[in-house]
Amino acid sequence: MADLPNKARVVIIGGGVIGCSVAYHLTKQGWSDVVLLERKQLTSGTTWHAAGLIAQLRATQNMTKLAKYSQELYGTLEDETGVATGFKRCGSITVALTEERREEIYRQAAMARAFGVEVEEISPAEVQAKYEHLNTDCVVGGVYLPLDGQGDPANIALALAKGARQRGAVVKERVKATGVVKDGRRITGVQWEDETGQGTIACDHVVNCAGMWGREVGQMLGVNVPLQACEHFYIVTEAIEGLQQLPVLRVPDECAYYKEDAGKMLLGAFEPNAKPWGPIPEDFEFDQLPEDFDHFEPILEAAVERLPMLAEAGIHTFFNGPESFTPDDAYHLGLAPEMDNVWVAAGFNSIGIQSAGGAGMALAQWMDAGEKPFDLGDVDISRMQPFQGNKHFLMERSKETLGLLYADHFPYLQKRTARGVRRTPFHHHLIQHGAVMGELSGWERANWFARNGQTPEYEYSWKRQNFFDNVRDEHLAVRSGVGMYDMSSFGKIRVEGPDAEAFMNYVGGGDYSCPVGKIVYTQFLNNRAGIEADVTVTRLSEVAYLVVTPAATRLADQTWMERHKGEFNVVITDVTAGEGVLAIMGPKSRDLLQAVSPNDFTNAVNPFGTAQEIEIGMGLARAHRVTYVGELGWEIYVSADQAGHVFEALHEAGQDHGLTLCGMHMMDTCRIEKGFRHFGHDITCEDHVMEAGLGFAVKKDKPDFIGREAVLDKQEKGLETRMVQFKLTDPEPLLYHNEPILRDGELVGYLSSGAYGHALGGAMGLGYVPCKGEKPGDVLASTYEIDVMGTRVKAEASLKPMYDPKSERVKV
Ligand SMILES: NCCCC(=O)O
C-alpha cells in the first residue's frame, strides 16, 4: 500500500511546477501536513516540455510583482535545495516590426518602470549589438529587460518539490486522486488509488493543480475550472557554437520566441489559429503530439529569414506538446466559488514556469491567512462565468487565446471567437441601429454605434481609433441632450428574507436601514477596509434588496455575500437575466421619460437615489434614479418579456427629443470625467475605502460591519495615499491605464484607469498618489506629469471631480 497519511491539512492534486510550488510555499507558511498526489511522475504533463522563459513584466502591477518574485526565487532555489535549476539571468529582448507594436512595447517599458522592473528602450542598432545573429530588417525598435531569464522547467519543479519535502510535505508519485468525500460546501476527504490499493485522506483543504486535467479534476471536486489543452509547437536545432550568452528573443509580430537550449536554439510559436487538443489519454506521461509541419511552416519560414543561422543548423527536434489555455488568457488562482475549501492553481497559458513561483506564494499566503494577500482580480477563479466551463465554448475560444499571447494588445481589443453566448433582451434592436459589440464575461455589449454608411467594426490602433468621433458624439449627447444605453449585463442579485436588513448592514459599508425605494451606493469591505465589491443596493421591500454589481464580478460578489451569510436568515439569488436595463441619461432624460410614462419623475416624487415602479409604453418597469455618467438620468429595469417593447417605446419617443443611442465606451469616457471609480482598476481589495475617496459611502457609526475597525483606524491615523484625478494639458495624447505618474519630477505611481474626457477636452486618468503626513491640499500643491510612452506630459490634478464637482447636474 502507498505510504500515505490518513489525514492531512491539505491535499494538492497534480505534480507539475504549479503543484510543487504550492506545496513548497505552504510548507514555507509553516504547514507541515501537506500531501501532493501525482498520478504519474512529477512534471510528466506539461512542465517537462515547457520552454522555461522567465520574464518579469506582466500586464498589471501585481502580476508583475508575482513574476518578479518567481525570478528572484529561482535565483536562490539551487542554493537552497541543491537541485540544479539551470536558471540564468540572460536578459530578454522584444523587437517591434511595426510602429503599432513599437508603441505597445514602449508603453510597456514606461509601465515597467512604474512597476519597478529594470528596462531599456533600444534602437534597431542597439538590438543588433545585443543580438548579432538577428536580421534587423523591418525592426523599428526594441525593449531590453536585463534581469529576465530562463531555466530548466523540470528541475525548477523538482527543486520546489525537494524544498517542500525538506519541510515535511509528502510528495507521492503514481497515486491518482479518484474521488472525494463531501459535506455540503466542503470536501472532507480525497480518495486515491495506486497499483497496490486505494484509500482516503481526510483533509481540510484541496488544491487543484492538475494542469490540462484541471477542468475534469474540477468536475470531480464540484468546481468550474474553464481551460482547454492546445498544441504548442517548437523546434530545437542541432548544436550551434556560441549561443550561451544570448538573451531570450521575442518577435511577436512573427509569432516567435527564441532561446538558447543546451547549446541549441529553440524556436517556439504562438500562432493566431491554434489547435485545441483532446481528450487526453489516460496513460499520458511525458508524451508528445504528432508533428504538423504545415501548421508550423509559416512561422519557420519567417524565422529562417529573421535568424539566418537557423537555415544552416539542421533541426534536431520538432516538438508538439499540450499546454492549457483559459478563456481570457489569464491563469486561475484562488478559492473556487462553488466550494469553501477547494482551491485552484491551473490554466497557465504557456507561462507556467515564470508564473509558478509567484502564484504558489500568493495562493499559500491566501490559504494561510484566509484572505487574499493583495489584489489578485486578474487571475481570481471567481471571475469565470459558469458557462465558460462548457467544452464547446472552450474548444472555440482556445483557438484564439494561444495566439493572443503575441498578438498586438491594442486598447479595446475584442475577442473574435466563441461570441454571442449571452445576449441581452435588446441585442437585436441594438444591432439593427449599428451597435458595434464587445464582449465581457460572455455578454455581448454595445460598445459604440456606427453611423450610417460606416462599417460597424473596430479598426484597432494605439492612436485615435475609428470610433473616437462616434464616442465623442455619444458623450456630448449625454452631456447636453439625452442618450440611451443598455446596462442589462450588470449583475443583479436579490437578497431577501427576514434578516435581509441586518445582513446588508453587516456585509456592506452603507446604511441600508432606509425606506423602501431608497438606493444606496456602497462597497463591501474586507477586514482591512479594502474594497471587495462596488455595488448599488436598492431596497425593494421591507425584506428584499437588489444588489447591482459590475458584469464581471457578479459571481465573486454573490460568493462574498454567501460566505458571510453565517446565521443570517436570507436567500441570495442571481436574477441578472430576468430584467433588461436601459439607462436614459442626460439633461433631457426627464422629458423623454415623461413622454412615455404617466408617472412623476420630479424631485418631489423621485429624487436622486430613489426608485419607483412605473408604467412605460404599454408595459411596467422600475425607474432607478442613479447615474454612472454624472448626469440627470434613470436606469429603467424591465422584465425580459417586456424589454423589447420598452426599447421601442423609448426609441420612438426619443426621436422628438434628440435621443442618441450610446455604448459602453461612452459610459467609460463620461465616468472618468466625473471621477467615478471603476472596480478592478481604481478600486480593489487592497485599496482602502477612505484612500479611494469613498469614505462618504461608509456609515461609520454603524455598530458592526465588515471592515469597521480598519475604517475607524484610518480615520484616526490619516491617509497614506489618495486617489487623484488627472487631465493632460495637451489634448492630443491618449491614456489607457498604467501610465506612470510623476510628482514634481519623481515617479510616485501609475494611472489605475484612463480614457478621453470629450467634454473637458483631453485624456484623463485616475491614480493613487502617496500623501502620508500631508494635508489634503498639499497633494495639489505639486506639479504633475504623466509619462506617455516615454514622453512626460503635463497634467492638471484634482481631488474633486473636474466635471460638475458639486454634482449639481445629477440632482436637477
Ligand atoms: N512558454 C513560452 C513562453 C513565452 C513567453 O514568455 O513569451
The ligand as an SDF file (V2000), in Angstrom:
LIG
                    3D

  7  6  0  0  0  0  0  0  0  0999 V2000
    6.2150   29.0820  -22.8510 N   0  0  0  0  0  0  0  0  0  0  0  0
    6.6340   30.1070  -23.7000 C   0  0  0  0  0  0  0  0  0  0  0  0
    6.5660   31.4470  -23.0160 C   0  0  0  0  0  0  0  0  0  0  0  0
    6.5060   32.5560  -23.9850 C   0  0  0  0  0  0  0  0  0  0  0  0
    6.9290   33.8850  -23.4370 C   0  0  0  0  0  0  0  0  0  0  0  0
    7.2660   34.0390  -22.2620 O   0  0  0  0  0  0  0  0  0  0  0  0
    6.9720   34.8320  -24.2190 O   0  0  0  0  0  0  0  0  0  0  0  0
  1  2  1  0
  2  3  1  0
  3  4  1  0
  4  5  1  0
  5  6  2  0
  5  7  1  0
M  END
$$$$
